[in-house]
Amino acid sequence: MTTINKISAIEILDSRGKPTIKCYCKLDSGAIGYASVPSGASTGKAEAHELRDHNKSRFNGNGCLKAVSNVNEVINGSISGTSFKDQNDLDQALIELDGTNQKSKLGANAILSVSLAFARALATDRNEPLYRYFSNLMGNELGRLPRPTINLFSGGKHAGGQTPIQDLLVVPGQEDLMSSLDVTYRVYQAAAKISRSKYGMRALTADEGGLAPPFNNLNSIFEDANESIEAAGLEPGKDVFFAMDVASSHFFKDGLYDLGYRKLPSEGMIEEIGKWVGYNPLVSIEDGLAEDDWENWPKLNEAIGGKSLVLGDDFLCTNPDRISRAIEQNAANALLLKVNQIGTVTEAARAYTLAKEAGWKVTISARSGETEDDWLADLAVGWQGDQIKIGSITQSERLAKYNRLLEIEKETGLPMNDWPN
């Protein structure tokens, strides 16, 4: 049994300058854990509720003082001095204390901050690295590092909406992390030069660090990406592959997908995605259809699932109920796991387990609004995620996680997941 001495939280700022929460958990043993929680721009309807103050005179209503107060007063008052058997025991107490389906009473941001801080405190108390704590929690043997999928170009809600597609990512095919980051750096720098020469635009970045030039059309994204890889002295489909976050829900209206150059019904969108996968080394398509287009997700999976991951983000929201339904309908073959979409470590672990038992791949993902906290890297290694999606190789909130992965690689000597070769 582990006894919590005190839970406390403060309001901090995320990578977009918006408030979020940092929580501290002190155990009776004296061990202290902390955690900062992220937030998203592209969010699904089924995500757990992120509690904001809605006081327009402060951070345009985005303050988190209510959530912080819920940690300091409600949660601390309820669980300080209480002993818990394990992570699940603590998380269930938080879920019951909130008592709502989407954690709207206390806020998923408040609850998750406590859940993660408790995890880090237990790891500290046991004198083990956080990735080992997460590994033991899942009953996993450490065998590999997740392969990074790294933002190159951005549009949609992560940039200026100059293209409806949210992100084109590179998936380096190298055998170790540092070589993968080296290749990505070279491609990124080549892309920055191409953006300047083609569009007269210097390397301005989107929320997650991707470049965001004013592409002439959707095909220009692929053309510029392939050109960038070749300019770096590399070969598309051999040294570097692509992944795409389509984020279709944000341009789906009245039954049609508005790609800018034309509006397509679901069948047409599936056909269009099939062309992208056929003509480019695309190994992952995230949210290719809208989150409520359940009827057509199985058709998308049938069309491209043998060539690419059919990855659910807003579609699944790391929600075990939605994942179970998707498995039953054969509507996807991969889960994008974001812990803050569901609100506790335990529920995220259940979502992961459901996906893996169905034979799916799992990509552990950061959010567009991130902090310098690096717990995501430990979780992705400990849970043996197939891929990790952090963002680009710029901006400190992204680099904190890549650098933590480099530390873990050095410490463990783990090889990288061989996907997609």
C-alpha positions as CSV (number, residue, x, y, z in Angstrom):
1,M,0.0,0.0,0.0
2,T,1.1,3.5,-0.8
3,T,-0.1,6.5,1.2
4,I,-0.4,9.9,-0.4
5,N,0.7,12.7,1.9
6,K,-0.3,15.7,-0.3
7,I,-1.5,16.6,-3.7
8,S,-1.0,20.1,-5.1
9,A,-1.1,21.9,-8.4
10,I,-0.2,25.1,-10.1
11,E,-1.2,26.8,-13.4
12,I,1.6,26.9,-16.0
13,L,1.7,27.7,-19.7
14,D,1.9,25.2,-22.6
15,S,3.7,25.6,-25.9
16,R,1.0,27.8,-27.3
17,G,1.0,30.1,-24.3
18,K,-2.3,28.7,-23.0
19,P,-2.6,27.7,-19.3
20,T,-2.4,24.1,-18.3
21,I,-1.7,22.2,-15.0
22,K,1.4,21.0,-13.3
23,C,0.7,18.6,-10.4
24,Y,2.9,17.5,-7.5
25,C,2.3,14.3,-5.5
26,K,4.1,13.7,-2.2
27,L,4.0,10.3,-0.6
28,D,4.3,9.5,3.1
29,S,7.7,8.0,2.2
30,G,8.9,11.4,1.1
31,A,9.0,10.5,-2.6
32,I,7.7,13.3,-4.8
33,G,6.4,13.0,-8.3
34,Y,5.2,15.7,-10.7
35,A,3.5,15.9,-14.1
36,S,2.4,18.5,-16.6
37,V,-0.6,17.8,-18.9
38,P,-1.0,18.8,-22.5
39,S,-4.0,19.9,-24.5
40,G,-5.1,19.6,-28.1
41,A,-6.2,21.9,-30.9
42,S,-7.7,19.1,-33.1
43,T,-10.0,17.4,-30.6
44,G,-12.6,14.7,-30.9
45,K,-16.1,14.9,-29.6
46,A,-15.7,11.9,-27.4
47,E,-12.6,13.3,-25.6
48,A,-12.7,13.6,-21.8
49,H,-13.6,17.1,-20.8
50,E,-10.8,19.6,-20.4
51,L,-11.9,22.1,-17.7
52,R,-11.4,25.8,-18.5
53,D,-12.4,28.8,-16.6
54,H,-14.3,30.6,-19.4
55,N,-13.4,34.0,-17.8
56,K,-12.9,36.1,-20.9
57,S,-10.9,38.7,-19.0
58,R,-8.1,36.2,-18.4
59,F,-6.3,34.2,-21.1
60,N,-9.5,34.7,-23.3
61,G,-11.3,32.2,-21.1
62,N,-8.6,29.5,-21.3
63,G,-7.5,29.7,-17.7
64,C,-7.2,26.6,-15.6
65,L,-7.7,28.0,-12.1
66,K,-10.9,25.9,-11.5
67,A,-9.0,22.7,-12.4
68,V,-6.1,23.7,-10.2
69,S,-8.5,24.4,-7.4
70,N,-10.1,21.0,-7.9
71,V,-6.7,19.4,-7.4
72,N,-5.7,21.5,-4.4
73,E,-9.0,21.4,-2.6
74,V,-11.3,18.6,-3.8
75,I,-8.9,15.9,-4.8
76,N,-6.3,16.6,-2.1
77,G,-9.0,16.9,0.5
78,S,-10.4,13.5,-0.6
79,I,-7.3,11.4,-1.1
80,S,-4.5,12.9,1.0
81,G,-3.8,10.5,3.9
82,T,-5.3,7.6,2.0
83,S,-3.5,4.5,1.0
84,F,-3.7,2.9,-2.4
85,K,-2.8,-0.6,-3.6
86,D,-1.6,0.6,-7.0
87,Q,-2.2,2.9,-10.0
88,N,-5.5,1.4,-10.8
89,D,-6.7,1.9,-7.2
90,L,-5.8,5.6,-7.3
91,D,-7.3,6.1,-10.7
92,Q,-10.6,4.5,-9.8
93,A,-10.8,6.7,-6.8
94,L,-10.4,9.8,-9.0
95,I,-13.0,8.5,-11.5
96,E,-15.5,7.9,-8.7
97,L,-14.7,11.3,-7.1
98,D,-15.6,13.0,-10.4
99,G,-18.6,10.8,-11.1
100,T,-19.3,11.9,-14.7
101,N,-18.9,10.1,-18.0
102,Q,-16.4,12.6,-19.5
103,K,-14.8,13.9,-16.3
104,S,-16.6,17.2,-16.6
105,K,-17.0,17.8,-12.9
106,L,-13.3,18.0,-11.8
107,G,-11.9,18.2,-15.3
108,A,-9.8,15.5,-17.2
109,N,-6.8,17.9,-17.0
110,A,-7.0,17.9,-13.2
111,I,-7.5,14.2,-12.9
112,L,-4.8,13.3,-15.4
113,S,-2.3,15.5,-13.7
114,V,-2.8,13.6,-10.4
115,S,-2.8,10.2,-12.1
116,L,0.6,10.9,-13.8
117,A,2.2,12.6,-10.8
118,F,1.3,9.6,-8.7
119,A,2.9,7.3,-11.3
120,R,6.1,9.3,-11.2
121,A,6.1,9.4,-7.4
122,L,5.7,5.6,-7.3
123,A,8.6,5.2,-9.7
124,T,10.7,7.5,-7.6
125,D,9.7,5.7,-4.4
126,R,10.8,2.4,-6.0
127,N,14.0,3.9,-7.3
128,E,13.2,2.8,-10.9
129,P,13.1,4.8,-14.1
130,L,9.6,5.9,-15.2
131,Y,9.7,3.7,-18.3
132,R,10.3,0.7,-16.1
133,Y,7.3,1.6,-13.9
134,F,5.1,1.9,-17.0
135,S,6.5,-1.4,-18.3
136,N,5.7,-3.2,-15.1
137,L,2.3,-1.6,-14.9
138,M,1.5,-3.2,-18.3
139,G,3.3,-6.4,-17.7
140,N,5.5,-5.8,-20.7
141,E,9.1,-6.9,-21.4
142,L,11.2,-4.1,-22.8
143,G,12.3,-5.1,-26.3
144,R,12.4,-2.0,-28.6
145,L,12.0,1.7,-28.9
146,P,9.0,3.1,-30.7
147,R,9.7,4.5,-34.2
148,P,9.2,8.2,-34.5
149,T,6.8,9.8,-37.0
150,I,8.0,13.4,-37.3
151,N,6.1,16.5,-38.6
152,L,7.5,18.0,-41.8
153,F,4.7,20.1,-43.2
154,S,1.5,21.3,-41.4
155,G,-1.8,22.8,-42.3
156,G,-5.3,22.6,-40.9
157,K,-5.8,23.6,-37.2
158,H,-2.1,23.3,-36.5
159,A,-1.2,26.0,-39.0
160,G,-3.1,28.7,-41.0
161,G,-5.5,26.3,-42.8
162,Q,-3.6,26.9,-46.0
163,T,-4.3,23.3,-46.8
164,P,-7.1,21.2,-45.2
165,I,-4.7,18.4,-44.4
166,Q,-3.3,18.8,-40.9
167,D,0.2,17.2,-41.1
168,L,2.5,15.4,-43.4
169,L,5.1,13.5,-41.3
170,V,8.3,11.7,-42.2
171,V,9.0,8.3,-40.9
172,P,12.8,7.7,-41.0
173,G,13.8,4.1,-41.7
174,Q,17.1,4.0,-39.8
175,E,18.1,1.4,-37.2
176,D,18.6,3.8,-34.3
177,L,17.1,7.0,-33.0
178,M,20.0,9.3,-33.4
179,S,20.4,8.3,-37.1
180,S,16.7,8.8,-37.5
181,L,16.9,12.3,-36.1
182,D,19.9,13.1,-38.2
183,V,18.0,12.1,-41.4
184,T,15.0,14.1,-40.3
185,Y,17.1,17.1,-39.6
186,R,18.6,17.0,-43.1
187,V,15.2,16.6,-44.7
188,Y,13.7,19.4,-42.6
189,Q,16.5,21.8,-43.5
190,A,16.1,20.9,-47.2
191,A,12.4,21.5,-46.9
192,A,13.0,24.9,-45.3
193,K,15.2,25.9,-48.2
194,I,12.6,24.7,-50.7
195,S,9.9,26.7,-48.9
196,R,12.0,29.8,-49.2
197,S,12.8,29.4,-52.9
198,K,9.3,28.3,-53.9
199,Y,7.1,30.5,-51.7
200,G,9.5,33.2,-50.5
201,M,8.8,32.0,-46.9
202,R,11.3,31.5,-44.1
203,A,11.1,28.6,-41.7
204,L,8.0,29.7,-39.8
205,T,6.5,26.8,-37.9
206,A,3.1,25.5,-36.9
207,D,1.9,24.4,-33.4
208,E,4.0,21.2,-33.5
209,G,7.0,22.6,-35.3
210,G,6.1,21.6,-38.9
211,L,6.8,24.0,-41.7
212,A,3.7,25.7,-43.1
213,P,4.3,27.2,-46.5
214,P,1.3,28.4,-48.7
215,F,1.1,25.3,-50.9
216,N,-0.4,25.8,-54.3
217,N,-2.5,22.7,-54.0
218,L,-2.6,19.4,-52.0
219,N,-0.3,17.6,-54.4
220,S,2.3,20.2,-53.7
221,I,2.7,18.8,-50.2
222,F,3.8,15.4,-51.6
223,E,5.9,17.0,-54.3
224,D,7.8,19.2,-51.9
225,A,8.2,16.4,-49.4
226,N,9.7,14.1,-52.0
227,E,11.9,16.8,-53.3
228,S,13.1,17.6,-49.8
229,I,14.1,14.0,-49.2
230,E,16.0,13.8,-52.5
231,A,17.7,17.2,-51.8
232,A,19.0,15.6,-48.6
233,G,20.6,12.9,-50.6
234,L,18.0,10.3,-49.5
235,E,15.5,8.1,-51.3
236,P,11.7,8.2,-50.6
237,G,10.3,4.8,-49.8
238,K,13.8,3.5,-48.8
239,D,15.4,5.8,-46.4
240,V,12.3,7.9,-45.5
241,F,8.6,7.2,-45.6
242,F,5.5,9.3,-45.0
243,A,2.7,9.4,-42.6
244,M,-0.3,11.8,-42.9
245,D,-2.7,13.2,-40.3
246,V,-5.7,14.1,-42.5
247,A,-7.9,15.3,-39.6
248,S,-10.9,14.9,-41.9
249,S,-13.6,15.9,-39.3
250,H,-12.5,19.5,-39.6
251,F,-13.4,19.8,-43.3
252,F,-16.4,17.4,-43.4
253,K,-19.7,19.3,-43.7
254,D,-23.1,18.3,-45.0
255,G,-21.9,14.8,-45.9
256,L,-18.9,16.1,-48.1
257,Y,-15.2,16.4,-47.6
258,D,-14.0,19.8,-48.7
259,L,-10.4,19.5,-50.0
260,G,-10.4,23.0,-51.4
261,Y,-10.1,22.0,-55.0
262,R,-13.3,19.8,-54.8
263,K,-15.8,18.4,-52.4
264,L,-16.1,14.6,-52.2
265,P,-18.5,12.2,-50.7
266,S,-17.1,9.4,-48.5
267,E,-16.6,7.0,-51.4
268,G,-14.7,9.7,-53.2
269,M,-12.6,10.5,-50.2
270,I,-11.6,6.9,-49.8
271,E,-10.7,6.8,-53.5
272,E,-8.6,9.9,-53.1
273,I,-6.7,8.5,-50.1
274,G,-6.1,5.4,-52.1
275,K,-4.4,7.4,-54.8
276,W,-2.2,9.2,-52.2
277,V,-1.1,5.8,-50.8
278,G,-0.6,4.3,-54.2
279,Y,1.6,7.2,-55.5
280,N,3.6,7.9,-52.3
281,P,5.5,5.9,-49.7
282,L,2.6,6.5,-47.2
283,V,2.7,4.0,-44.4
284,S,0.1,5.6,-42.1
285,I,-3.2,7.5,-42.6
286,E,-4.6,9.2,-39.5
287,D,-8.3,10.1,-39.4
288,G,-8.8,9.7,-43.1
289,L,-12.5,10.0,-42.5
290,A,-14.6,12.1,-40.1
291,E,-15.0,10.8,-36.6
292,D,-18.7,10.0,-37.0
293,D,-18.5,8.5,-40.5
294,W,-18.7,5.0,-39.0
295,E,-20.4,3.5,-42.0
296,N,-17.4,4.2,-44.2
297,W,-14.4,3.6,-42.0
298,P,-14.6,-0.2,-42.7
299,K,-14.5,0.6,-46.4
300,L,-11.4,2.7,-45.9
301,N,-9.7,0.0,-44.0
302,E,-10.6,-2.5,-46.7
303,A,-9.2,-0.2,-49.4
304,I,-5.8,0.7,-47.9
305,G,-5.4,-1.4,-44.7
306,G,-3.0,-3.8,-46.5
307,K,-0.7,-1.0,-47.5
308,S,-1.0,1.5,-44.7
309,L,-2.0,1.9,-41.1
310,V,-5.6,3.1,-40.8
311,L,-5.0,5.1,-37.7
312,G,-7.8,6.4,-35.5
313,D,-7.4,9.7,-33.5
314,D,-10.5,11.8,-33.2
315,F,-12.3,8.7,-34.5
316,L,-11.4,6.7,-31.4
317,C,-10.3,9.3,-28.7
318,T,-8.4,6.6,-26.8
319,N,-11.9,5.6,-25.6
320,P,-12.3,1.8,-24.9
321,D,-15.9,1.8,-26.0
322,R,-15.2,3.4,-29.4
323,I,-12.1,1.1,-29.8
324,S,-14.2,-2.0,-29.1
325,R,-16.8,-0.9,-31.7
326,A,-14.1,-0.2,-34.3
327,I,-12.6,-3.6,-33.7
328,E,-16.0,-5.3,-34.1
329,Q,-16.7,-3.4,-37.3
330,N,-13.1,-3.8,-38.7
331,A,-13.0,-0.1,-39.0
332,A,-9.3,0.5,-38.4
333,N,-6.1,-1.3,-37.8
334,A,-4.2,1.2,-35.5
335,L,-4.8,3.4,-32.5
336,L,-3.4,6.8,-31.9
337,L,-3.1,6.9,-28.1
338,K,-3.3,10.2,-26.3
339,V,-3.6,9.8,-22.6
340,N,-5.4,13.1,-22.0
341,Q,-8.2,12.0,-24.4
342,I,-9.4,9.6,-21.7
343,G,-8.0,11.2,-18.5
344,T,-6.2,8.5,-16.4
345,V,-3.2,6.2,-16.9
346,T,-5.4,3.1,-16.2
347,E,-8.0,3.9,-18.8
348,A,-5.3,4.6,-21.4
349,A,-3.7,1.3,-20.5
350,R,-7.1,-0.4,-21.1
351,A,-7.4,1.3,-24.5
352,Y,-3.9,0.2,-25.4
353,T,-4.6,-3.4,-24.4
354,L,-7.8,-3.6,-26.4
355,A,-5.9,-2.4,-29.5
356,K,-3.0,-4.8,-29.1
357,E,-5.2,-7.8,-28.4
358,A,-7.0,-7.0,-31.7
359,G,-3.6,-7.1,-33.5
360,W,-3.5,-3.4,-34.1
361,K,-0.5,-1.1,-34.1
362,V,-0.4,1.6,-31.5
363,T,1.1,5.1,-31.9
364,I,1.7,7.0,-28.6
365,S,1.1,10.7,-29.3
366,A,1.8,14.1,-27.9
367,R,-0.6,17.0,-28.4
368,S,-0.3,20.3,-30.1
369,G,-0.3,22.2,-26.8
370,E,2.7,20.5,-25.0
371,T,5.0,21.2,-22.1
372,E,8.7,20.5,-21.4
373,D,7.7,17.4,-19.4
374,D,9.0,14.2,-20.9
375,W,6.8,11.5,-19.4
376,L,5.4,10.6,-22.8
377,A,8.8,9.2,-23.9
378,D,8.9,6.9,-20.8
379,L,5.3,5.8,-21.4
380,A,5.9,5.0,-25.1
381,V,8.9,2.9,-24.2
382,G,7.4,1.2,-21.2
383,W,4.2,0.3,-23.1
384,Q,6.1,-0.8,-26.1
385,G,4.3,1.5,-28.5
386,D,5.0,0.7,-32.2
387,Q,5.4,4.4,-33.0
388,I,5.7,7.7,-31.2
389,K,4.3,11.0,-32.6
390,I,5.9,13.9,-30.8
391,G,6.0,16.7,-33.4
392,S,8.9,18.1,-35.4
393,I,12.5,18.4,-34.3
394,T,12.2,22.0,-33.3
395,Q,10.8,23.6,-30.2
396,S,11.8,22.7,-26.7
397,E,8.6,21.0,-25.7
398,R,9.2,18.5,-28.6
399,L,12.9,18.1,-28.1
400,A,12.5,17.3,-24.4
401,K,10.8,14.1,-25.4
402,Y,13.2,13.2,-28.2
403,N,16.2,13.9,-25.8
404,R,14.6,11.6,-23.2
405,L,14.2,8.9,-25.8
406,L,17.9,9.3,-26.6
407,E,18.7,8.9,-22.9
408,I,16.6,5.7,-22.7
409,E,18.2,4.4,-25.8
410,K,21.7,4.9,-24.3
411,E,20.7,3.4,-21.0
412,T,18.9,0.3,-22.3
413,G,20.6,-0.4,-25.6
414,L,17.1,-1.2,-27.0
415,P,16.8,-1.5,-30.8
416,M,14.2,0.5,-32.7
417,N,11.0,-1.1,-33.9
418,D,11.7,-2.2,-37.5
419,W,8.4,-0.8,-39.0
420,P,7.9,0.3,-41.7
421,N,10.7,-1.6,-43.6
